[in-house]
Amino acid sequence: MKKVENPPKEAWLALTKRPQFEQEELTKLVQFILNDVKRNKDKAIFKYTEKFDKVALQELFVSTSEIDTAMTSVSESLKQAINIAKANIEKFHASQNSVEAVIETTEGVSCWRKNVGIDKVGLYIPGGSAPLFSTILMLGIPAKLAGCKEIILCTPPNKEGNIHPAILYAANLVGITKIFKVGGAQAIAAMAYGTETIPQVYKIFGPGNQFVTKAKELIQQDGTAIDMPAGPSEVLVIADTSGIPSFIASDLLSQAEHGADSQVILVSNDAAILEQSLSEVQKQLEVLPRKEIAQKALENSKAILLRSVEECFEFSNQYAPEHLIIASENASDYAALVQNAGSVFLGNYSCESAGDYASGTNHTLPTNGYAKNHSGVSLESFQKKITFQKLTKQGLQNIGPAIEIMAEAEELQAHKNAVTIRLNSLKNV
């Protein structure tokens, strides 16, 4: 990690930059894949699965027998852990379900909104270097609670043509049965445009690598909604004098091991805490199975010494991290200073891994600074809101004249007539 001491504020913007990819070539490649799948459907899917995943599949759909086999392949301890996480995620997201009140804006004029689940949604679950079965819980549970009628799940197969048993167990647990063996940009294309085997959906959710992220960006321009703009994983830790270096280091590495393009940031007003945390990072890094991946991520990461805790939060709000950890015994006292963050972890014992797996909050969060204007996935992400209004005769008489004046001022005579005809009919009653 690069260490920076007391940078002037005019240098902060450069320090908030994330690692960048060559966008032009990436866009061309992904757009080619999208167009190919749009034209050639399953044929293109099989081709890219063989090219990128190194397996020649006979079928894309995961059979019932494959799911049954997975049920017996997952250890009881993992099943119990997944069940605990499911219960907490379900409880937290169910609490977000609300019925909105009917509001009488004027006597005789009532307005309200109704929450309706999006009919068809697609979930993308990465399964390459790490099978993210936890993401199925994070996406499948709110999709079910929202009342989505059709839930499609795409995840890449391994070189034997199989899906990781934990992914199938988690999908079965939340009631997702339409599972397809396809990953990468081609999976996003399949769900966006539909193929002979994979149904088209209205909105696509889920994290992924740079190809998946670019594909989601491009299909959004083509009319399919996505959960949010996303990029590689990231965490920012704010540590004061009461932070615990070994804890801080473990949190930094928990995100660094996601991928070589991940970024972790440590900011502190205490030089000793900064140094001790960096020392712990190197110590813990040596024993990680994903050491090489984490090491590459650390090359894009920073440890920044600032003059005060308040400056640390000012910097964090400018960075707008996906995950923000406040490593302090007084973390709750600082919570009001947070303006931009995907998910916040308060105190030395609130590790980021809790939010990734089992505390109940959603781990599908805005990255790359999008926490400035986007929220993480919630129950509402799987719903659309339909507004209703009802006018009585008296209600139309109360606001009708104002509508007539406004419509005439905008030179929309038919709009005015729709009111005038009704008002005139009431005069003749």
Secondary structure, DSSP 8 states (H G I E B T S, - for coil): -EEEES--GGGHHHHT------HHHHHHHHHHHHHHHHHHTHHHHHHHHHHHS----S-SB--HHHHHHHHHHS-HHHHHHHHHHHHHHHHHHHTT------EEEETTEEEEEEEEE-SEEEEE---SSS--HHHHHHHHHHHHHHT-SEEEEEE---TTS---HHHHHHHHHHT--EEEE--HHHHHHHHHH--SSS---SEEE----HHHHHHHHHHHHTT-EES----S-EEEEEE-TT--HHHHHHHHHHHHTT-TT-EEEEEES-HHHHHHHHHHHHHHHTT-TTHHHHHHHHHT-EEEE-S-HHHHHHHHHHH--SEEEEESTTHHHHGGG--S-SEEEESTT--HHHHHHTSSS------TTGGGT-----GGGGEEEEEEEEE-HHHHHHHHHHHHHHHHHTT-HHHHHHHHHHHHHHHT-
